Amino acid sequence: MTEPYPLTFEPILKQKVWGGRRLARYGKALEPGAKYGESWELADLASTSISGGGGGAAVSVICNGPLAGRTIGDAIALWGESLLGKSGMAGARAFGGQTGAGRPIFPLLLKFLDACEHLSVQVHPSAAYAAAHPGAHLKTESWYVIEAEPGSLPSGEPVAPTIFQGLKPGVTAESFEAHICDATVAIDLANEPAIPGNCHTLPSGTVHALGAGVLVAEVQTPSDTTFRVYDWVREYERSERELHIKQALACIDFADAGPTPAVDALGGGRAAATGFYTMDVVLGGSEFEPGRAVAVMVLAGRGSIEGGTAGVPVGAGTTVLVPAGCGARLVGDGLTSIAVGLG
């Protein structure tokens, strides 16, 4: 049987009305003239929502080594805990059961997002809502800010790169719903400047939106359930899309809806810690010890990940899954990466 080795994957690129062209800086092959908002780096979803992933399945295909052409699901079936580790495999079984996949699935979804315009204001299901609605799935996520550039609205009004997360003090369900209906919901949103090196973690049930000009690495639980409450139709002259006001209101805890403080991890160190994953900013020379699976998202520099039987070349935009059974070392000059630990 093939022994576990570091895996790379074909990116799943998503064109979005709010997207741009910056993903090309991270090695993504973009069609001329098209706007790309997302590169799904590591995904294992049997289905996605029309408003989120575009419908259909999104399952990453391995592009290196003996398993090239096989899926991440095939690797999980072949290696199990040797790939994901004990805690990662437990999560794989749990999320596989929750999503109805019929098998263990990779327990995270990793992306790069390029927001040329504001993303919709949205909420993901709270624990209570998900428990009461079998088709809705929890989605805790973290954004590590890579780039933040000023932009402008079609009117010419300047737009500062911003993270919208949580609600301002005193916002109630009644006032929030009223402001959704009269298109003034932005006044209720807590917001702060997007600063490269900062990491923002958004538990399920948090009102949020990624602001224009911001490019992030996103780590999240494997869910595509999103309730949209505002889509900046007037500001960006967009076509109207379906809103999910009733569902969103049912997910927000208005007594505890404020923002979670950002973590500054520009120089390295722990950027996020949840019950599902950890995120650490690491540099060249970092070691990944056997026992826990780590997904490495390279943000800058060039080098390789040495582990298993061969090294894997990496550069900005490369994502590598280091199996729990082999461990690895990040080698190269000028490397900055996010190491995502499972469980």
N, C-alpha and C positions, 0 to 999 in steps of 0.2 A: 504494500500500500504506500502511496506517496506520503512522505512526511510533511507536516505543516511547514509552511514558509510564508514570508511576508507577501501579501496579495495587493495588487493594484486593480482598478476597475475602470471601465468605460464610463465617462460622465454622461448623465442623462440631462440634456439641456432643455430648458423651458423658455419659450418666447412669451414675454409679458408686455402689456401695454405700458407698464410703468418701468420697464427695463431699459438697459443701455447697451454699451459695447465694451465695458471695462473688463468683462470676464476674459477677453482676448489676452489681457496682460497676464493672466494666470493659466495660459496654455490651452484655452478652450477654442475649438474650431467653430467660429460663428459664420453663419450665412451672411453674405453681403447685404447691407441695408436693413437687416432685421434687428429688433430690440430683444435682448435676452435678459431675463431677470434672475434666473436660477440655474445653477449647475448642481444637480443631485449627485453627490459624490459616492454615497453608499446608502442604498435603499433596498428594502425588502417588503414591499407592500403588494398584496394580491389585488388590491383595488384602490383607487383614489377618487376624490370628489371632483366633479366637473369644475367647480370654482377654485379648487386648490391645485391638485396635480394634473387636472385636465381629463380625468376619467381613465379607466383601464388600469392595468398593473404597472408597477414601477419596481423592477427587480434588477439589481446591479449584476453586470456580467464581468467576470474576471478576465484580465487582458495580459497576464504574464504567467510564465511557468507551465508546469504540466496540466494545471486546471484551466488554462486559457480557453475561453469559449463557454465555460460552465458558469453557473450562477452562484451567488453567495449562499443561496439555499442548498445547493449541491455540496458546497464546502462544509456547511453546518452538518448536513447529513453524514458526510464522510468522516469529519474530525470531531464533532461534538465539543466536549469540554477541552480537548486539545487546541481547538480554535478559540473558543469564547471564554474559557475558564469556568469555574464553578458558578460564580455569581452571574456572569454573562449568560450562561446556559439557562439558569433559572429564569432570568428575564426573557430569554428567547422563548421558553415554554409559556410563560405567563402572557406575553404579548401575542404569541401565536394563538392562544386560546381566546383572548379578548377580541382579536380581529377576525376570528373564524377562519384562519388560514389553513387549519388542519395539520399544521406542522410547526415546529419551533421556527421563529423568524429572527433576523438580526434585530436586536432590541433598541436600536437607535436609527435616526435618519440624519445624515450629515449633508450640508449644503454650503455653497457660496451664493450669496444674494447681492445683486447690484440694483439698487433703487435709484433710478434717474428721476423718478417722481415719487410722491408719498404713496406708500401702500395703504390699503383700506384699513380703517379702524375696526378692530376685530377682537373676538373673545373665543377661547377654546373651552371645551366643557369642563366644569368643575367636577370634583369627585362625586358630589351628591347627584349632579345631573347625569353623569356617566353611569352611575349605579342604577338610576331609574330609567335610562334610555339605552338599551343594549347596542344600538347602532352608533352611539356617540362614544368617542374614545378620548381619554386624557391626553393633553399635549403640554408638557413642560418643555421650555426651550431656553437657550442662551444665545445671545448675539455677542460675538467678539468683533469690535469695530476695527477694520483694517484700513479703510480710507474714508475720509469725510471731506467733501468738496461743496462749496456754495453753488446754488443753482438759481433758477428763476421760474416763475409761472408763465403761462402763455401771455398774460397781460404785461409781462416785463417786471413784475414785482419780484424783488430778490427773495430767495428762500435760504435760510441758514440750515446746515445739516443738523438734524434733530432726532432724538429718540423720544417717542411718545410712549410712556409706560405708566399705567395706573391713573387714578382720578384725583383731582384736587380735593382738599378737605371741604366737607359740607355738601358734596354732590350726593343727591338722593336718587332713588330709582325713578321717582316722579319727574325731577328736574332733568335727569339724564334722558329719559324718554322724550320729554318735551323738546329738548335741544336736538335730539336725533330727527324729530319730525320737522323742525323748522330750519334744519341744516346749519345749526350753530354749535354742534357738539364739540368742536375744537376748543371752545372756551372751558370745557370741563376736564380736558386732558392734562395731566401732569407731564411736563416735558423738560428736557435738558439738552445741552449741546452734545452732539456726537463727537467723541474724542478718540482718535486712534489709540489702541491699547486698553481701552475700557471694555469691560464685559458686563452685560446686562442680562440677568436671569429673570424669566417670566414664568411663574408657576401657572398651571391651568387655572382658568377663571380670571386672569388679569386682562384688563383692557389695554390694547397696545397698537402701535403702528410704527413701522420703520420709515424714517423720514427721507426726503429726497436728498441725493448726493452721498448717501451712506452705502458703503460696501462692507459686508460682514461675512464671517464664518458662522454658520448656525448649526448648533447641535440640539437635537430634540428627540423626544420619545416618538415611536413610529405610529403617528396618527396624522390624518389629513382632515379631521373634523374642524371646521372653522365657521364661526357665526359672525357675519359682517354687519356692522351697524352704520358705517359711513364710508363713502367711496370717493370723496373729494371731486364729485361730478362737476360742480360749479367752478371750482378752482382750476381744474385741468381740462374742462370742456370734454369730459368723457361721456360715453353712453352709459345709461343707468343699468346697474346690475341688481339682482335680487338681494334684499336685506333680510336679516334674520333677527329682528328686534326682540320678539318674544323669547326666543331661545337664549339670546345673549343676556337679557335681563334676569333670566332664571339662573344664570351661571355666576353672576357677579355678587360678591359679598360686599355690599356698600358700606358696611361698618368697618371693613378692613381692606379698602380698595386702593390704598396709596402705593407709591412706587417702592420697589426694592432698591437699595443703594447700589450704584455701580461699583465694580471692583477694578482698580487700576493695576493691570498686569503687564504693562508695556515692557518692563525690564526683565520679565520672567516671573515664574511662580504660579500659585493657584489662582485661577480666574473664576472658577465656578465649582460648586459641590452640591449635588442634589442626591436624592435617593436612587437615581437612575444612572448617573454618570458623574465623572469629574472632568475638569478641563485645566490643563497646565500649559503655560507658555514655556517652551523649552528651546535650547540653542544647540548648535553642533557639539558633539561629544556626549550628548545625553544617552544614558543607558536605560533600556526597558527590560526589566528582569522577568524571567518566566513566571507563570502563575496567574497573570492577569492580562487579558487581551487589551491592546491599545491601538486606537486608530490615530494616525499621525496626519494632520492637515498642514502641509507646508505653505507658509505665507511669503517667504523671501529666501533668496540664496539658492545655491545648488550643491548637491552632494549625493549621498547614497544612504540607504538603510541596510546595514549589514546584519543578516540573520538567516537561520536555516542553512541552505547549501550555497546561496549566492546573494550578492548585493543587488539592491533595487535602486536604479538612478532616480533622483528626485529633484524637483525644482518648484518654483512658486506655482501653486495650484494642484500639485500632486497630493493624492490621499492614499495612504498605505495602511492596511490592516495587519498589525503584527500579532500573530497567534499567541495565545497564552502558553502554548507548548514549546515555543522556541526562543522567545526573547530576541532582542536586537539592539543595535547601537546606531545612533544618528551621526553620520560623518560628513564633514564638509565645511566650507567657509561661508560666513555671512548667513547661515541658516537660522531662520526663526520659524517655529512650528507650534501648532497646538496639539498636545497629546491628550486624547480623549480616552479615559479609562472606563470600562464597562462595569456597571454595578457599584 
